[in-house]
Structures are given as C-alpha cells and as structure tokens.
Amino acid sequence: MNLEGKRVLVVGLGSTGEALCTFLLHHGARVKVSEKKKPEEMGQKISLWEEKGVAVETGTHNQKSFMEADLIVPSPGVPWLPELEAARTNGVKIISEIELAYKFLKGKIVGITGSNGKSTTATLTHKILEEGGLKTYLAGNIGTPLISFVDNSADDHIYVTEISSFQLEHIEEFRVSISVLLNISPDHLDWHPSFADYYEAKKKLIVSQRENDIAILNRDDPLVWALKEEGEFQVYAFSRNGKVSPGCFLNGDWIFLSNKEEEKLIKTSAIPLLGIHNQENIMASALVGHILGIPPSIIKDPIKNFRGLEHRLEKVATIRGVDFYNDSKATNVDATSKSIQSFDRKIILILGGRDKGGDFKKLRKPVKENIKRIILLGEATEKIRTTLKGIVPMETVSSIEEAVRLGYSRAKPQEVMLLAPACTSFDMFQNFEERGKVFKREVLSLAKELGKERP
C-alpha cells in the first residue's frame, strides 16, 4: 500500500490515534483527525499535532471529511458511526489499525482474543517468550499499538498482540501465525448490534488463518471449539476437563503439555494467580511458548513468578482478617462469575456501573453459592436488583468509597470483599482503571485507620 499523498482520516485521538498519525506522516500521507471530544478536553494535543501538519477537527464528526478521505482508520472502540456508514456506501476504504500495520509489518504475530483474559494471557505469553530468548514485543490493547512497531520490524520479531472485537471488525487481509481464542461470552453488546455480530468479529482472527498457521482453542468452550472446522489451520487445544493432544491440559494437580508424548509443566499449587480462568490463561500462554520451541523447564518459571495485572483479581489488603480484592476489569457477567468462583469463602460483592447488555440472570447460581451480601451502585442498580431479588441481601450506595465502608462493616474475618462489577465504569469514571484505583485508595485509607496486614 502506497500512502504517499493519500488523504487519510483517523477517527479518535487516543494512544492508537496518535500512533497512527505518527506512522501516516512518516509515510507521506495527508492526515486529518476527527475527534468527538471538545477542544477544552484535549489539552495541548491539538496544537502539537497541528504543528506537525495534521488537521484536527474536534467537538463533532464532519461528514464532509469522511466523504473526502481516500482511507479511514477508526481507533479501537469507535462505534460504527453514521458518518462511517455513509463513507463506506460512497466507496471509501475503512480499515482498522491492525490491518494497516499488517500491510507493512515484518515478523510473526501471535494474536490473542477472547471475551475475558486477553491482557493477562498476552502479558504472560510475552514474558514466556522473553524468558525463552526470543525477540518479542507486547502490542495491541495491553501494550504499544501494533502500528508503532512497523518501521523497525524485522523477520525474526514476534509481536504478542492483544486484539479486541473492535479491531477485528475492520480487517481484510490481516492474519496471524498463531491465534489464541480464550473464550466467548456476551460482551460489548452496547457496541455490537447483537451477540451474533460480536461472535462473527471474534471469529475473524481464526478463520483468516491458513494451513501453516496454528489456532490455540479452548476445548471447554463450545463456541470456541466449534471453530476448529472453520479452516485448514492446525489446531492446538487447552482444557481443564480432559486430556487433549496436541495441547495443554489439567490432570489432577498438574498442568501437562502434550504433543507426541505428555510432559508435566507445573503443579497448580505453584501458580500464584487465583481462579480456574487463570489456569486456562496459563495453558494458552504455555502452548504459545511450546509451539515456538521453548522447553517446559523455561516456560514454568515465568508462570511461577507472574503475579497478575492491576485491577484483575488483585489483592489490595487484609484488614482485620477481611481480604479486599480489586477486579475492576470484570466488566461483564462471565468475568464476574469467574471472579466469584475463585474463592471458597463467603464474599461481599460490589456490583454495578453501566450495563453493556449483560444477562445478569447468569449470576444467580454463583451468587447463591458464594455471596453473602451484594452492594449495588451505578446505572445498572435497579436492573441487577430486580434480576437477583430474593437470593441474598442487597444494599445500595452512591460511591465506591461508601461501598468499601459499608462492605467492611458487614464483613467478618476470613471473608472477602470483592469489587467485580459486571458492568463498565463509564457512568461514574473515565475507565475501569480509575474505578479500581479509587477502590484501592479507599481500602488503603481504611487500612491506615484500622491497621492492616500486608497482601
């Protein structure tokens, strides 16, 4: 693709949008940005990019700019705007950032997707490949935008890339050497028209592969496993429920790697991460290392030393016997269900935020089995209350700070206070990170007042 002199419209000026602008300018494109935020929300960004030759439009999306472009690249998470639909109808090419990067990138891509666990799996995979001496880079949502690596890419580089359904929506030729599909459950239904549409977007990572490519699929997820017949790619499986080969599986207290023969990898008691979902993430990461020739003796060390990511089932403190966990990244029902099932103790659960189309009925069973009390906050409060009525006591608060204080007053030693909201944070916070930080700050403030044990 020759970008010299092409009129390229970048939609959104977040981290990916800025990376796109840098790349496009370097390749001689005439770059314009369409950003819905108002100028006062943008700080110095506008003047900085205008000085570099980028035309920046803010406050609204100008249909004329969309229609005049030769190419449009929406940032991840930008919804399917009427302006995009009109431009496509008018013959304007629309591709995602990863598609643009793919057209220029040298090296292999390991693409990791799924409804939950992408960031944890991508990070651990990257650590395993680093430990194995490979030239590897962490890209995508959890790392640096893939487009930023293009100009310094080389054939022996491996890009471990976390890929969302948003990014897959606008691919054409994009193809990964190794794909990982962790799980599929309803998510982002505030963005996708339907679950079927969301599933089709996720599928694209797998069905675009060819006979020399490898797909790592969750044998225990029917929607994932159904894709094994969707192409000529090689299939590796991972499973907690039975032996698979080639693949990785749990048998008793051990995780095994299996190809022509079975080999013990690591005992579950040596894994610091909580939850059966993290066992699945670990198996997927281990398989990537195994496929790329790293011996089990090297793969297991990063697993033993990996403490997880912030806001993902993160232990914050123990206050007088009550353990506080921050799982602010649990923004859908499936993630919250798995979070709840990670404990064998009674839990006081903070639920709520902005609903993104989740089916809260699926929380009834884990709530009945594991939850002592629910504390509700945010826009989805009444929907959750109605759905879970009569199972456990529920109370409503207006802030995370209030939730922490109330929850602690209801807790007993050896119980867990868990933030796993099953909703996005956008009704009260900028993102899940801010929500998690506010939770942690209040927990640590309470700990300082009362005295605490370290995590």
N, C-alpha and C positions, 0 to 999 in steps of 0.2 A: 504493500500500500504506500503510495506516494502522498505525503501530506503537504508538500511544498505549495504554498499559496491557497490551500483549501480553507474554506470558511467553516470552522468547527465551533459548535455551540456546546459548552459544558454546562450542565444543569446541576447547580449546587456547588457551593464553595467551601465545603468542609475539607478534611485532610485528603480525601481522594480527589476532590475537585482541584485542589491546589497542586497535587502531584500531576494530574492531567495537564494543567496549564503549563507547568514546567516542561513536561515532555513535548507537548504540542508546539510550544515556542521554539524549543531546540530543533524541532524537525520542520520549521518554516511555515507552520500553519498560521492562519489569521484567526485569532482566538477571541471568542466572546463568552461571557459567563451570564447565565440567567439565575438569579438567586432571589427567593421569595422574601428573605429577611429584609427588614428595613435598614437603611444606611446606618442609623444610630446603633443597631445591633451588631454591626460588622467591624467596629473599631477602625484600625489602620489598614485592614485588608484591602479595602477598595483602592486607596491611593497607592499602596505598594504594588498591586497588580497593574493598575493603570500606568504607572511609571515604567513597567516592563513591556507595555504595549498591548495589554489585554483590555478589551472593552467590558465593563462590568455594569450590568443592569440589575437593580435591586427593587424590592418592595412588591413586585408583581412579575408575572411572566408575560413577555411581549410576544404575541402570536407572530408578528412580522419577523422577529429574529429567528423563530423556529422554522418558518417557511423559507427563509433566505439561506439557511445553512446547507452546506454540502454534506455535513456529517453532524450528528448529535450524539453526545455521550452523557447519559444521565448518571449522576452519582448513585451509589447503593442506597436504597431506601427511598429514593424519589418516587412517588406514586405515578401511576400511568395517567398523566395529565391530559386534559382535552387538547392542549397545545401539541403534545406528542402524537396523539391520535391523528390530528389534522395534518401534521407534518408527514407522518407515515403514509397517509392517504394521498398526499401530494408527491410521494416518491422520495422523500428524504430518508437517507440511511440512518438507522438508530442502532447503536451497539453499546455494550457495557464496557467498563474499564478493563476487565479481564480479557475480553475479546480483542480490544485494541492492543493490549500488551502481548497477547499470544501471537499476533501477526508479526511481531518483531523479536520476540524473546528467544534466546538460545538456552539450552539446558532442558532438564526434566521438570515437570510439575507434578507434585503429589497434591491432589485436590481433596479436601476434607469437607463434607457437608453432613447435614442431619438436622433434626429439629432441636436437639439438645446435645451438648458435649463437644461441639466443634472446637471451641477455643482451648479447652483442656487437652483434647486429643492432638490438635495441631502443635501446641506448645511442647507436650511430651514427645511427640514424634520428632520434632526439631532437636530436642535435647539428645534423643537416642542416636540420631544421625550424626550429630556433632561428636558424641562420645565415640562413635564408630569411625571418626576421621574423615567424614565426607564433607564436601564444600556445600553447606546447606544454609538456607536463608528462610526466615519466617515471614510470610507475606499474607496479604488479604486483610480481613477484618481485625484479626488479632495482632497483626504485625504492620509492616510497611506496605502500602499499596503496591500490587504487582508491577504496575507501570513504572515505578521508581527504579526497578532493577534492570530494566530493558537495556539501557545504553552501556551498562558494564557487565552484561550477562555473558556467560561462556558455556560451552558444550558440556563441561563437567560439573556445572552447578545444578543443585537440586532445590527447588522452591516449594517448601511446605506451605500450602495456601489454604486458609480457611475461606470457604465460599458459601455465600448466602443464596437463598432463593431469589433475592432481588437481582444479584449479579448474573445468575443463570438465566433470568428472564430474557435477556437481550444478547445471547450468544449465537454464533453462526457456525464457525469452524473450530472454536475453542475445544481443546481436547487435552486430557491429562494422561500421563503414563501410568500412574497409579491413582485410582479413586478410592475413597473411603466413604461409605454411606452408613452412618451410625444407627439411625432410627428415623421413623416418620410418624409424626402425630400432628393434629391440627395446630397450626401456629400462623401468625401474621394474617389472620382472616379479616383484619381491618384493612389490609393492603391488597391481598389477593381476592378476587371475586368469589372464590369457593375453595374448599379443600381439594377438589379435583384439579383446579388450576395450580394450587400450591404444589401438589404431588407431581404434576407434569413438569413444573420448573425444576424440582429436585432431580427428577429422572434424567434430565438433560446431561448431567455430569456423567452418568453411567452409559446411556445409550449412544453417546457420541464416541465411545471408545472403539478400538479396532482389535484385531486378533493378537497383536503383540502387546497390548495393554492389559493391565490387571485391575480387576474390581474387587475390593475387600468389602464384603457384605455381612450384615448381621443376620445370622441364621435364625435367630429367635424372633425377629420382627417380620411378620408375614408380608407386609407391604414392601419391605426392603428385599426380602428373599425372592419375591416374585420377579424381580428384575434380572435374575440370573439367566433367564432365557431371552433377554431382550437384545442380544448382540453376540458377536463372535469373540469377545474378550475372554481372558482367563479369569476364573473365579476362585478367590480365597475366602474362607468363611471364618467367623468367630462366633462362639456360642458358650453360654453358661449352662446349657441344658443337655449337652450330649457331645460325643466325640465328632469332630469334623476333620476332613483332610482333602486337600491341603488347607491348613488354617491354624487356629489357636482356640483352645477350649479349656473350660474349668472341669476338673475331675477331683472331687473331694476337696482337699485344702490346697491343691496345686493348680497353677495355670501351666498348660502344656503347649508347646509348638509342635506342629505335626506336618510332615510332608511325606517322605517315603518311610520315615520312622518317627516315633513320638519322643519328645525330649522335654524334661522338666525345665520350666523357666523360672518361676518364683512361687513361693508359698504365699497364700493370701494374708497370713499374719504378718508378713514382711512389708505389706503395702500400706503406706501411711494415709492414703486417701480413703475417706468413708464412702460407703454405698456400693450397691451392686452395679449401678450405672457406671461407676468409675472402673469397676472390673472390666466392663465392656470397652470403655475408652482405652484402657491399658492394653487389652488384647489387640485392638485395632492398631495402636501405635507400635506394639511389638511386631506385628505382622509386616508393617512397612519396613522396619529395620531388617527383619528376617529376609524379606524379598530382595532387599538391596545388599544382602551378603554379610550382615553384621552377626557375629556369633551370639548365642544366648548369654554367654558369660559377660558380654559387654552390654547387651540390651538391658539386663536386670538392674544394673547399678543406677542408671537414671530413674528407673521406676521406684527403687527403694528410697531415693533421695528427693523425689518430687512431692512437694507439699501442697500442690494445687495453686489456683489462681485466686486473686482477691475477688470477693463477692460471690464465690462459688463454694457453698458449704464450708465457709471459712470460720474457724473458731476464733471468737473475739476475746472472751474472758470467761473465767469461772468466778461467780460472786456468791460466796457462802453456800457453795455446793450446787448452784444453778449454772448450767453451761449455756452460754449465749453463742448462737451461730448465725452468720450473715450469708444468706443465699439469695441476695437481691437479684441475681441473674436468673432466678427461677421465675421467668415472666410468662410461662404457660402452664396449663394444668398438668401435663405429663411431667414436666420438670419438678413441680411442687410435689406431685405424688411420689416420685423417686426420692426426693429430699426427705419427705416424711418417713419413707421406708428404710432410710439409712440408720435409723435409731431403734433400739429395743427398749427405750424408756418413754415415759409419758412426756408429751410435748405441749407447750403453749405456743400456738401458731399465729403469726401476724399475716393476714391475708388482705388483698385488695389493692386497688390502683385503678388504672384504666383498662377496661375489658377489651381484648382484641379478638373476640369471637370464640372464646374457650367454652368447653362444655363442663361446667362445674359439677355436674352430676357424677362425673368420673372421680371426684374427690370423696364421695360419700363413704366408700369402703375403707380407704386409708385413714380418713378422719375418724370413723367409728372404731377402728382397731388401735390407733396410735395417739389420737389427740385428746387432751384433757379439756382444753378451752381454746376458743378462737377469738382473736382481737381483730376487728374489721376497721379498715379506713379506705378512703378514696371513693371514686365514682362508682365502682362496682359493688359497693357495700350492700345495697338492697337486693341486687341480683344474687349475690352469694348467700345472703341471709335467707332468702326465700328457698334457694336450692338445698341448703344444708340444714334447714329448720328441723329442730327436734332431735338432732344427733348428739350435739354437745352444747354447753353454754356458749353464748356469743355476746360480746360487748363491742361497742363502737367508740372510736376515738377520732380526733381530728388531726393528729400529727404522729409521726414516728416517735418523737420524744415521749409523748403521752403513752404510746403503746408500750414502750420499754418499761416505763414506771409502773403502769398498770399490770403488765405481764409479770414483772418481778414480784409484785405484791400478791399475786395469785399462785406463785410457784413455790415448790418445796425442794429441799436438797435432793440431788440426783435426777432432777427433771431438766428438761431442755426448753430454752426459749429460742424459737426459730423464726427468722424472717425469711419466708419463702412465698412471695405474694401472689403467684399465679396470674399476675397482671403486669402491664407496663407501668412505668413510673411517671408518664408524661402529664398526668393530671396535677401532680404536685412537685415534680422535679425535672431537671433537664434530661436525666438519663438514669439507668439503673445504678451507675457508679455513684452518682450524687446521693441517691437514696441509701445505698449501702454505707457510704461514708457518714451520713447523718445518724444512721442506726449505730454504727461503731462508736461515733463520738459520744452519743448519749449513754451507751453501755459503759464506756470507759469513764465517763463522768460519774455515773452511778457507782462504778467500782472504786473510784477515788474516794467517794464519800463513805463507802461502807467497808472498804478493804477487800482485796481480791487475791485469788490465786492466779498464777500465770497460765496462759493457754498450754 
